[in-house]
Amino acid sequence: MDWADETDVTAAIERLGRLGEEQGVEGVAAALHALAQRVRRHEFRLAVAGQFKRGKSTVINALVGRRLLPADVLPLTSVPTLVGQGPRDHVSVALQTGATLSIPLEELPEFATETHNPGNVRGVQHIAVEIPDPMPVNNLWLVDLPGIGSTVEANSRIAYASLDMADAAVFVTGVDPPLTEQESRFLDNLSHRVPRVFVVQNKRDLFAEGDWRRALAFNADQVAAVLGPTAIFGVSAWGALEAKLHHDTSYLRASGWAEFESALVTFFRHDRQRVWQASVAAKVGSAVRPVLEALAVREAVLGAPVEHLRDRLRHVEQRAAEVHRARDDAGVLLRRDLARELQALDRRLAAWAAETCSSLSERLAELATAGAQHRQAASDPLWKAAADAAARQLAAEEVAWRAWWQARLDQLTQMGDRLAKDIHQAYEEEWGVQWSVSSALVLPRPEIALRLSAVDRASFFPDVSDSILGLMPARIRRRMVMTKTARRVWEVVDQLHGRVRQAVAGAADATANELLTRLGHELGHLEQRLAAVVEATVAEREAAEDAGPRMAAELTTRRVEWQRALDDVNAALQQGLTREASEPMVEEPSRPFG
């Protein structure tokens, strides 16, 4: 095969970028210029992606054999972090303003993690970490993406938006829970954005072999439904990292890591060039597609009789209004389901209150015999038992409601995807142009963290003066104390019942509001993206009715220019990129990573 100089591909992409600048499409131009720089440097980016807390950062640490990226029990990575080879340890922070900061490696968590950079308040675009450790091929960069599905909505958005950084990907899933509906949607999106996806089931060391194998079989079926038959590598990234740090080859084998690394090295030696070519072609097409779509829509609008334009636009708007009514209906159904679940909550709490009162009543005899100096001390264990019972019930409700809301989130997301397709279809049918979906629908994962509001410590001893109690016969005094204390037990438990109910219902209502608001915002944003081009062109056509043919001709010329420049890129790619980009740094590395 004849290998073209990489400047052929780079120059073709740069010409596309300049065309974007000339026609005022600055975002597209910037994306193409950045891609041209990557091609010039022969960069290949392998992203590590998946749901939060699956161990993605640990997977990269295991690949390079260093405790490099921060890892914790909380969702950590908040911005894309790239790891590649350099002469020394060095960290560059690219800000959204265009500025770049150089920071010591130990300060990496200050910019890369959700703990220190929540919601990316520092405005980081990405972080590049250079290390002197060898990689199996030249110019390989590993990319640690934020996890999807956490309560930090921005992380999911950044993860989806950053997929175009990758040329191939490692998708990391796990056992507890196994592959979720949200992960399946992300994996499907990932498979359409990169030409090659490896699948890893991590944290093998945390589960019994039988549980691990059952989860592996389940995940294999779920992955196959998205990708087709695909090998899943069962590993312990933590175990592999520890084995590399301690040079323990037996522990490395037990971690399942060797098979995964071997597959990666084989890929880099034999398939990297083909995948990179496909990746570059896809990225160029993805950048240019919105421009071609907008031009095609404008041509369609300008070619229609001016007296029909507003009617056709109203027809599309009516279709979009139907979508929004369907969204509102979904909100009504969600509220109805929520009301039913709160009724079930009331039944559960009533049963809890009765059981708790019965249990506490068995301890009243101890309180009835308490002397005046020891009454509060005798009363405190009863109060603590009541408060502990409420806390246990609240914890059980938290687990149940998390599962309930996760199921509703999956339903709303699937419904939102259908409505988004309906909006696209309305514009496609009316204007004869197929629109691409720019990004996946992202709804925030419900965070159910229930807390009891403060409740003052209660005394269960009846409010009766000692002098009166002292005049009573012991049997009557005991009966009176038992009766009044039993009534007090019910009062306290009823108060705790109300606090638990308030905590659950308040969190449920807030979660419903958040999900429905976000769904409406997502669909509205999508509709505005499509409507903006059409409405602007209709207004332009009406303002210059006699200039319609001239404007249409100009648009056709622009579209042809874009298509010709895009064809030049694809032609250069067909000749292949530079051979150097796919050559391994060493012929037979004994430890290709780390």
Order of alpha helices (4+ residues) and beta strands (2+ residues): alpha-alpha-beta-alpha-beta-beta-beta-alpha-beta-beta-alpha-beta-alpha-beta-alpha-beta-alpha-alpha-alpha-alpha-alpha-alpha-alpha-alpha-alpha-alpha
